[in-house]
Amino acid sequence: MRQMILIGVAVLALAGTSVFAYQRITRVEPGEFVRDAGRTHIADDVTGTGYTSDPPTSGPHWSSVARWGVHQEPVPNETQIHNLEHGGVIMQYSCADCPEIVVELEGLANSCDVKLITAPRPDMEHLIAVTAWNRILTLDAMDREQIVEFINAYADKGPERFPSESASWNRCNVS
């Protein structure tokens, strides 16, 4: 009887491990992976080059970071990359007449308890781009669910980890 119980426990453990491994292998990460363009710091009067996406998700950047939250003006590539390096997520939009989208993105930036920036990015190919270190989500229409999923997947995951200011500052728990 003892041997049957041990065999049963072993079979259950193997089955559980197999299901967990299958879920990890087949899980689809939000957004797309972007090849790493490095983490070189450059002088504040130099413009970075060699970015592998627009907006960039890594690459040469200045030593300064942008303040977290809503920006009314575009954030320079060289600054936003440093925010991404610190585990931030940046939501950018390219539209001259889309106040409802701007209001929704700014609302997310103000209600999500994560390192998050919202800013305009004129002349971007897509209506919305959400970036994290080596990850990008591009959208041609507002999709709050996808954006929140992306934020939750990558907030605080940059190569330079700075502890969040509170234990709860790592999720976007909005509906």
C-alpha positions as CSV (number, residue, x, y, z in Angstrom):
1,M,0.0,0.0,0.0
2,R,2.8,2.4,0.9
3,Q,4.5,1.8,-2.5
4,M,1.2,2.6,-4.3
5,I,0.9,5.9,-2.4
6,L,4.5,6.8,-3.3
7,I,3.9,6.0,-6.9
8,G,0.7,8.1,-6.9
9,V,2.5,11.1,-5.3
10,A,5.3,10.8,-7.8
11,V,2.8,10.7,-10.8
12,L,1.0,13.8,-9.4
13,A,4.2,15.7,-8.9
14,L,5.4,14.8,-12.4
15,A,2.0,15.9,-13.9
16,G,2.0,19.2,-12.0
17,T,5.6,19.9,-13.0
18,S,4.7,19.1,-16.7
19,V,1.7,21.4,-16.6
20,F,3.7,24.3,-15.1
21,A,6.5,23.9,-17.7
22,Y,4.0,23.7,-20.5
23,Q,2.3,26.9,-19.3
24,R,5.7,28.8,-19.1
25,I,6.8,27.6,-22.5
26,T,3.5,28.5,-24.3
27,R,2.7,31.8,-22.4
28,V,2.6,34.7,-24.7
29,E,4.4,37.8,-23.4
30,P,2.7,41.1,-24.1
31,G,4.2,43.3,-26.8
32,E,7.2,42.5,-28.9
33,F,10.8,41.8,-28.0
34,V,13.2,44.4,-29.4
35,R,16.9,43.7,-29.8
36,D,19.0,45.3,-27.1
37,A,20.9,48.5,-28.4
38,G,23.0,48.7,-25.2
39,R,23.1,50.9,-22.1
40,T,25.8,53.4,-22.8
41,H,25.7,56.7,-21.0
42,I,26.4,59.6,-23.3
43,A,27.0,63.3,-22.6
44,D,23.9,65.4,-22.2
45,D,24.7,67.4,-25.3
46,V,25.1,64.3,-27.6
47,T,22.2,62.8,-29.5
48,G,21.9,59.0,-29.3
49,T,22.0,56.8,-32.3
50,G,21.6,53.1,-33.2
51,Y,18.2,52.6,-31.7
52,T,16.4,49.4,-32.8
53,S,12.8,50.7,-32.5
54,D,10.8,53.9,-32.6
55,P,10.3,54.8,-29.8
56,P,13.5,53.2,-28.5
57,T,13.5,50.6,-25.9
58,S,17.3,50.6,-25.1
59,G,20.4,52.3,-26.3
60,P,22.7,55.3,-25.7
61,H,21.2,57.7,-23.1
62,W,21.8,60.7,-20.9
63,S,22.5,60.4,-17.2
64,S,19.2,62.3,-16.3
65,V,15.8,60.7,-16.0
66,A,12.4,62.3,-16.7
67,R,9.9,62.8,-13.8
68,W,7.3,60.1,-13.6
69,G,3.8,61.0,-14.7
70,V,2.1,63.1,-17.4
71,H,4.2,65.2,-19.8
72,Q,2.7,67.7,-22.2
73,E,5.8,67.8,-24.3
74,P,7.7,64.9,-25.9
75,V,10.4,63.3,-23.8
76,P,13.8,63.1,-25.6
77,N,14.9,59.5,-26.5
78,E,18.0,59.9,-24.5
79,T,16.1,60.7,-21.3
80,Q,13.3,58.2,-21.7
81,I,15.7,55.3,-22.2
82,H,17.2,56.0,-18.8
83,N,13.7,55.8,-17.3
84,L,13.2,52.4,-19.0
85,E,16.6,51.3,-17.7
86,H,15.3,52.0,-14.2
87,G,12.2,49.8,-14.8
88,G,9.8,52.4,-16.0
89,V,7.1,52.0,-18.7
90,I,6.4,54.8,-21.2
91,M,3.1,55.4,-23.0
92,Q,3.4,57.7,-26.0
93,Y,0.8,58.8,-28.5
94,S,0.8,60.4,-31.9
95,C,-2.4,62.2,-32.7
96,A,-3.3,65.8,-33.2
97,D,-7.0,65.4,-32.5
98,C,-7.6,62.5,-30.1
99,P,-8.4,64.1,-26.7
100,E,-10.2,61.0,-25.5
101,I,-7.1,58.8,-25.9
102,V,-4.9,61.4,-24.2
103,V,-7.3,61.6,-21.3
104,E,-7.4,57.8,-21.0
105,L,-3.6,57.5,-21.1
106,E,-3.1,60.3,-18.6
107,G,-5.7,58.7,-16.4
108,L,-3.7,55.5,-16.4
109,A,-0.5,57.4,-15.7
110,N,-2.2,59.1,-12.7
111,S,-3.9,56.0,-11.3
112,C,-1.4,53.2,-11.8
113,D,1.0,52.8,-8.9
114,V,4.1,52.1,-11.1
115,K,7.0,54.0,-12.6
116,L,5.0,55.3,-15.6
117,I,5.2,58.2,-18.1
118,T,2.7,59.5,-20.6
119,A,3.8,61.9,-23.3
120,P,3.1,62.9,-26.9
121,R,5.4,61.6,-29.7
122,P,4.5,63.4,-32.9
123,D,5.2,61.6,-36.2
124,M,5.3,58.2,-34.7
125,E,4.1,55.4,-37.1
126,H,1.4,54.1,-34.7
127,L,-1.2,55.9,-32.7
128,I,0.1,54.5,-29.4
129,A,3.4,52.9,-28.3
130,V,4.0,51.5,-24.9
131,T,7.7,50.7,-24.1
132,A,9.7,49.0,-21.5
133,W,13.3,47.8,-21.6
134,N,13.6,45.8,-24.8
135,R,9.8,45.5,-25.2
136,I,7.3,47.5,-27.3
137,L,3.5,47.4,-27.7
138,T,2.2,49.4,-30.7
139,L,-1.5,50.1,-31.2
140,D,-3.5,51.9,-33.8
141,A,-6.5,52.2,-31.5
142,M,-6.9,52.5,-27.7
143,D,-6.8,49.1,-26.0
144,R,-6.7,49.7,-22.2
145,E,-6.6,46.0,-21.4
146,Q,-3.5,45.3,-23.5
147,I,-1.8,48.4,-22.1
148,V,-2.5,47.4,-18.5
149,E,-1.3,43.9,-19.2
150,F,1.9,45.3,-20.7
151,I,2.5,47.6,-17.7
152,N,1.9,44.8,-15.2
153,A,4.3,42.5,-17.1
154,Y,7.2,44.9,-17.4
155,A,7.0,47.6,-14.7
156,D,10.1,47.5,-12.4
157,K,11.9,45.0,-14.7
158,G,14.6,47.2,-16.2
159,P,18.3,46.2,-16.0
160,E,18.9,48.7,-13.2
161,R,16.6,47.8,-10.4
162,F,15.7,50.5,-8.0
163,P,13.3,49.4,-5.2
164,S,9.9,50.8,-5.5
165,E,9.0,53.4,-3.0
166,S,6.3,51.2,-1.5
167,A,5.6,47.5,-1.5
168,S,2.5,48.1,-3.6
169,W,4.2,50.2,-6.2
170,N,4.5,47.6,-8.9
171,R,1.1,47.0,-10.4
172,C,-1.5,48.8,-12.4
173,N,-4.7,47.6,-10.6
174,V,-7.3,49.5,-12.6
175,S,-10.3,48.2,-14.4
